[in-house]
Amino acid sequence: MGNTDHHNETDPPTAGDSQFELARRWGGMTLAFVGLCISGYLAWLSLTGQVAPGCGSGEGCGEVLGSRWSAIGAVPVSVLAAAGYIVILALLALRPCRQDKRELMLGAMGVALIGAAAWYIALQATLIDAWCTYCLAGHGVGVTLGLVLVLALPLKRMAVPFGLGIPAVMLLIGIQVMVPADSNVLVMPSGEDYDLTDDAGRRLGVIGGQLQFAALDVPHTGPTDGGEVVVIFLDYACPHCREAHAMLAEERINRLDLVVFALPVSLYATHNPHIPVDDDRFEHSYELALLSMAVWRDAPEDWPAFDDWLFGGAGSMDAGPQWPRPLLEAERYAGELIGEDKITSLYESPELVGQYQRNLDALYGTLEMSSDEIPGLPIAIAPFATRAVYGRFDEARLLNELLEDAALHRP
C-alpha cells in the first residue's frame, strides 16, 4: 500500500536518462578518470621520491613540485586532488543518492575544482615563477570538469554549490599558507665530521669527513669563527638556491654568530653527471661557479657583493627573472674585481677546477642512490648534523632544525 507515493533515495536506471544527460555523465566520468590518473601519478612521485621526465632539479616542473606549496605538511596536494576525483567518480558512476542532492554535491565540487586550479595556476605565475606541465594538464582537466558539473545546474540552484565550493577553496588556501610542505630531508653520514681550530686556522670536515676544507679557502659570509655553521651547495642558476640565499641573508642580520660556507657547483649536464639538467638557464652555471670561487680566492673582501649580484638574476631578460646573470656581464664584473687578465685563464685553473670537482665528488660520491633519487640543489648541511635539507631551504624554521640537529650531535 502507498507504493505509488514512495520516493526512492536513488535514481532510476540510466536508461531513463536523456541523451544529453548520458553524454554529460560519461564525459564527466572520463574527465574525472583522466584527472585521477594525473593527480595519482603526481601523488605517487611525491610519496616515493621519484622524478618524472622533465622534473629534474632546477627545471620548471621540479621547481613547482619541490616548492613549499606542493603539499600541506606531509600530504601532497596531489593526494587531495586524487581523493576529490574519486568522490566525483563515485557520485557519477554509482549515483548513491537522489539526483537533486547529487547534483548539488557535484556542483560544489565543480566550483572547488575551478577555484583550486585558479589558485595553483596563480601560484606558478607569481610566487613560484615556474610552470609544471603535468600540473597544468591536471588543472586544465579540473577546470573543464568543473564547468561540466557547474553548468549542468540551473541558475536558481547555483547558490548552494558556490556557497559550499568557495569556502572550501578559501579553507584550502588558508591551511596551505599556515602549513607549508615539509622539507626534504636526507640522512647524511656524520661520524667522521670535525670542526677544529688551531695554529693553522679553522678546518672543517663534513659528510662523514668526505669533504675537508680550511675555512679561509672556501667562500663564506659571516664570521669565519662563527659558532653556527651551515655549508650549502648551490647553483647560481637555481631558483631554489636563490630563495635559500635570500633567507640566509635575512637570518644573518639577527644571527651574528652564523657563518655560511658556499660551495658553488653546476647542475648542467656537461659538468654534473649526477643530476644532468639540459635547461638553457644552466648552460653557464659552471662558469659562474668558477668565477665566484676565483673572486673569493683573489678578492675575498669583494666576494659577498659579487655573490649577491650573481643571485640577483637577470630580471630584464625576456625569459623571466629566474634566469641567472649573463656570462659576459659576470665576467666583466669579476674582471673589475680581480683583473681582466685573469678571466680567460681561470676556467683552466687546476686549483679552481679541482676544487669544483672535489665538491661534486664529496657530495654525490657518498650517496648510494639511483639516478632518479639523487637530491637536487640547494643542499644545506652542517658539521655533525645527521640530516641535510635539500631542494628547498627557504624558511628560518628549516635553518633552526638543521642547526639544532648539529648542536645535538656535536661531541
C-alpha positions in Angstrom: 0.0 0.0 0.0 1.2 3.5 -0.7 3.9 2.3 -3.0 3.0 4.8 -5.7 3.8 7.6 -3.3 7.1 6.2 -2.2 10.1 8.2 -3.3 13.3 6.2 -3.8 16.6 7.6 -2.4 18.4 6.5 -5.6 17.6 7.4 -9.2 16.1 5.0 -11.8 18.4 3.2 -14.2 20.4 5.2 -16.7 18.1 4.0 -19.5 15.7 6.8 -18.4 18.3 9.5 -18.8 18.2 11.8 -21.8 20.9 11.6 -24.4 22.3 14.9 -23.2 22.4 13.7 -19.6 24.1 10.4 -20.6 26.7 12.4 -22.6 27.3 14.8 -19.7 27.6 11.9 -17.2 30.0 9.8 -19.3 32.0 12.9 -20.2 32.3 13.8 -16.6 33.4 10.3 -15.6 36.0 10.4 -18.4 37.4 13.7 -17.3 37.4 12.6 -13.6 39.3 9.5 -14.6 41.9 11.4 -16.5 42.2 13.8 -13.6 42.6 10.9 -11.2 45.4 9.4 -13.4 47.3 12.7 -13.5 46.9 13.5 -9.8 47.6 9.9 -8.8 50.8 9.9 -10.8 52.0 13.1 -9.2 51.0 11.7 -5.8 53.0 8.6 -6.4 56.0 10.7 -7.4 55.8 12.8 -4.3 55.3 9.8 -1.9 58.0 7.7 -3.4 60.6 10.4 -4.1 60.7 9.6 -7.8 61.2 12.2 -10.5 59.1 12.4 -13.7 60.6 13.2 -17.1 61.3 16.9 -17.3 61.0 17.3 -13.5 64.7 17.3 -12.5 66.2 19.8 -10.1 66.1 23.3 -11.4 63.6 22.6 -14.2 60.1 24.1 -14.1 58.3 21.0 -13.0 60.8 20.2 -10.3 60.6 23.8 -9.0 56.8 23.6 -8.7 56.7 20.1 -7.2 59.5 21.0 -4.8 58.1 24.2 -3.6 56.5 24.9 -0.2 53.1 24.9 -2.0 53.4 21.4 -3.2 52.0 19.9 0.0 50.2 20.6 3.2 52.7 19.4 5.8 53.5 15.8 4.7 50.4 15.4 2.5 51.0 16.3 -1.2 48.2 18.4 -2.7 48.0 15.8 -5.5 46.7 13.3 -2.9 43.9 15.7 -2.1 43.1 16.1 -5.8 43.1 12.4 -6.3 40.7 11.9 -3.4 38.4 14.6 -4.9 38.3 12.9 -8.3 37.5 9.6 -6.6 34.5 11.1 -4.9 33.3 12.7 -8.2 33.7 9.4 -10.0 31.7 7.6 -7.3 28.9 10.2 -7.5 28.7 10.0 -11.2 29.1 6.2 -11.6 27.3 4.8 -8.6 24.7 7.6 -8.1 24.3 6.8 -4.4 21.8 9.4 -3.5 18.8 11.3 -5.0 19.6 13.3 -8.1 18.9 16.7 -6.6 21.3 16.1 -3.7 23.9 14.6 -6.0 23.8 17.5 -8.5 24.3 20.0 -5.7 27.3 18.0 -4.3 28.8 17.7 -7.8 28.2 21.4 -8.4 30.0 22.3 -5.2 33.0 20.1 -6.1 33.0 21.7 -9.6 33.3 25.1 -8.0 36.1 23.8 -5.8 37.9 22.3 -8.8 37.8 25.6 -10.7 38.8 27.7 -7.6 41.7 25.3 -6.7 43.0 25.3 -10.3 42.9 29.1 -10.3 44.9 29.2 -7.0 47.6 26.9 -8.2 48.0 28.5 -11.6 48.3 31.9 -9.8 51.0 30.4 -7.5 53.0 29.2 -10.5 52.7 32.5 -12.3 53.7 34.6 -9.2 55.3 33.2 -6.1 56.9 30.1 -7.7 57.5 31.7 -11.0 57.8 28.4 -12.8 55.5 26.1 -14.7 54.8 22.4 -14.3 53.5 20.7 -17.5 51.9 17.9 -15.5 50.2 20.3 -13.1 48.9 22.5 -15.8 47.4 19.5 -17.6 45.7 18.5 -14.4 44.4 22.0 -13.8 43.1 22.1 -17.4 41.2 18.8 -16.8 39.9 20.1 -13.4 38.6 23.4 -14.9 36.9 21.6 -17.7 35.3 19.0 -15.4 34.3 21.8 -13.0 32.5 23.7 -15.8 30.7 20.5 -16.9 29.5 20.0 -13.3 28.5 23.6 -12.6 26.9 24.5 -15.8 24.5 21.4 -15.5 22.7 23.3 -12.8 20.0 25.9 -13.4 20.9 29.4 -12.3 18.4 29.3 -9.4 20.2 26.3 -7.8 23.8 27.6 -8.1 23.7 29.4 -4.7 24.4 26.3 -2.7 27.3 24.9 -4.8 29.0 28.3 -4.7 28.2 28.7 -1.0 30.0 25.4 -0.3 32.7 25.4 -3.0 34.2 28.9 -2.5 34.6 28.5 1.3 36.2 25.1 0.7 38.8 26.7 -1.6 39.4 29.6 0.9 39.9 27.0 3.7 42.5 25.2 1.5 44.4 28.4 0.8 44.3 29.4 4.5 45.6 26.0 5.6 48.3 25.9 3.0 49.6 29.4 3.9 49.8 28.3 7.5 51.2 24.8 6.9 53.8 24.7 4.2 55.2 21.5 2.7 57.6 19.5 4.9 61.2 19.9 3.9 63.1 17.3 2.0 65.4 15.6 4.5 68.4 13.4 3.6 70.2 11.2 6.1 73.9 12.0 6.0 77.0 10.3 7.3 78.4 12.4 10.2 80.5 10.1 12.3 83.8 11.5 11.0 82.8 15.2 10.9 85.1 17.6 12.7 85.4 21.3 13.3 88.9 22.2 14.6 90.7 25.5 15.2 94.5 25.5 15.8 97.6 27.5 14.7 96.7 26.6 11.1 93.3 28.2 11.4 89.9 26.7 11.3 89.4 23.4 9.5 86.1 21.5 8.9 85.1 18.1 7.8 81.6 17.3 6.7 79.6 14.5 5.1 81.4 12.0 7.3 84.7 13.6 6.7 84.4 13.1 2.9 84.7 16.8 2.3 87.5 18.6 4.2 88.4 22.2 3.8 90.1 25.2 5.5 87.6 27.9 6.4 89.7 30.7 4.7 89.8 28.7 1.4 86.0 28.5 0.9 83.7 31.4 0.1 81.7 32.3 3.1 79.6 35.1 4.7 79.6 35.8 8.4 82.4 35.5 10.9 84.9 32.8 10.0 84.9 31.6 13.6 81.1 31.6 13.9 79.6 29.1 16.2 76.6 28.3 14.0 77.8 26.7 10.8 76.0 26.0 7.5 77.6 24.5 4.4 75.4 24.9 1.3 75.9 23.5 -2.1 74.3 25.8 -4.7 74.0 26.7 -8.4 73.7 30.4 -9.3 71.0 29.5 -12.0 68.9 27.5 -9.5 65.7 29.4 -8.3 65.6 27.3 -5.0 69.2 28.3 -4.4 68.3 31.9 -4.8 65.5 31.6 -2.3 67.9 29.9 0.2 70.4 32.8 -0.3 67.7 35.4 0.4 66.6 33.5 3.6 70.2 33.1 4.9 71.0 36.8 4.2 68.0 37.8 6.3 68.9 35.4 9.1 72.4 36.7 9.3 71.1 40.1 10.4 70.0 38.7 13.7 72.3 35.6 13.9 75.6 37.4 14.4 77.3 34.0 15.1 76.1 32.4 11.8 78.7 31.6 9.2 77.6 30.2 5.8 80.1 28.4 3.7 79.1 28.4 0.0 80.2 25.7 -2.4 79.1 26.6 -5.9 78.5 23.7 -8.3 76.6 23.3 -11.5 73.5 21.3 -12.4 74.2 21.5 -16.1 74.7 18.1 -17.7 78.2 18.9 -19.1 79.6 19.4 -15.7 77.3 17.4 -13.4 76.8 13.7 -14.4 74.8 13.0 -11.2 71.9 15.4 -11.9 72.1 16.1 -15.6 70.0 19.2 -16.5 69.9 20.4 -20.1 67.8 23.5 -19.4 69.3 26.5 -21.2 69.2 28.5 -17.9 72.0 26.4 -16.5 74.3 26.4 -19.6 76.8 28.7 -18.0 76.3 27.9 -14.3 79.6 26.1 -14.3 81.5 29.2 -15.4 79.6 31.3 -12.9 80.7 28.8 -10.1 84.3 29.2 -11.1 84.0 32.9 -11.3 82.6 33.0 -7.8 85.5 30.9 -6.5 88.0 33.0 -8.3 86.7 36.2 -6.8 86.9 34.7 -3.4 90.5 33.5 -4.0 91.8 36.8 -5.3 89.4 39.4 -3.7 87.6 37.8 -0.7 86.5 41.2 0.6 84.5 41.8 -2.6 83.1 38.3 -2.8 79.9 38.9 -0.7 78.8 41.7 -3.0 79.6 39.6 -6.1 77.7 36.7 -4.6 74.7 38.8 -4.0 74.9 40.3 -7.5 75.0 36.8 -9.1 71.9 35.7 -7.2 70.2 38.9 -8.3 69.5 37.2 -11.6 68.6 38.8 -14.9 65.1 40.1 -14.4 65.2 42.2 -17.6 65.6 39.1 -19.8 62.5 38.1 -21.8 62.6 34.6 -20.3 61.9 36.0 -16.8 63.5 36.8 -13.5 64.7 33.2 -12.8 67.5 33.4 -15.4 71.0 33.9 -14.0 73.3 36.8 -14.9 74.6 36.5 -18.4 78.1 35.1 -18.5 79.6 38.1 -20.3 78.3 40.5 -17.6 79.5 38.2 -14.9 83.0 38.1 -16.5 83.1 41.9 -16.8 82.2 42.4 -13.2 84.6 39.7 -12.0 87.3 41.3 -14.1 86.8 44.6 -12.4 87.4 42.9 -9.1 90.3 40.6 -9.8 91.7 41.9 -13.1 90.6 41.3 -16.7 93.7 39.4 -17.5 92.8 36.6 -15.1 89.3 35.9 -16.5 90.3 33.9 -19.7 92.6 31.6 -17.8 90.6 30.8 -14.7 88.4 28.2 -16.5 91.5 26.1 -17.0 92.9 26.7 -13.4 93.8 23.4 -11.9 93.1 24.8 -8.5 89.6 26.0 -9.2 88.6 23.1 -11.4 90.0 20.7 -8.8 88.1 22.4 -6.0 84.9 22.2 -8.1 85.4 18.5 -8.7 86.1 17.8 -5.1 82.9 19.5 -4.0 80.9 17.4 -6.5 82.6 14.1 -5.7 82.3 14.6 -2.0 78.7 15.4 -2.2 77.3 12.8 -4.6 80.0 10.2 -4.3 78.8 9.4 -0.8 75.1 8.9 -1.8 74.2 5.3 -2.6 71.1 6.2 -4.6 69.7 5.5 -8.1 69.9 8.4 -10.5 66.3 9.4 -10.1 66.7 9.6 -6.3 69.7 11.9 -6.0 68.6 15.1 -4.3 68.6 18.4 -6.1 70.0 21.8 -5.0 70.4 23.5 -2.8 71.7 21.0 -0.3 72.3 22.5 3.2 74.4 20.6 5.7 76.2 21.4 9.0 79.1 19.7 10.8 77.8 16.8 12.9 74.2 17.1 11.7 72.7 13.7 10.8 70.3 15.2 8.2 70.7 17.5 5.3 67.9 19.7 3.9 67.7 19.7 0.1 65.6 21.1 -2.8 64.0 23.8 -0.6 65.8 25.7 2.1 63.8 29.0 2.2 62.4 29.2 5.7 64.0 30.1 9.1 62.5 27.0 10.7 64.5 24.8 8.3 67.7 26.6 9.4 66.7 26.2 13.0 66.1 22.4 12.6 69.4 21.9 10.8 71.4 23.8 13.5 69.6 22.1 16.3 70.4 18.7 14.9 74.0 19.7 14.5 74.2 21.0 18.1 72.5 17.8 19.4 75.1 15.6 17.8 78.2 17.8 18.3 80.7 15.9 20.5 
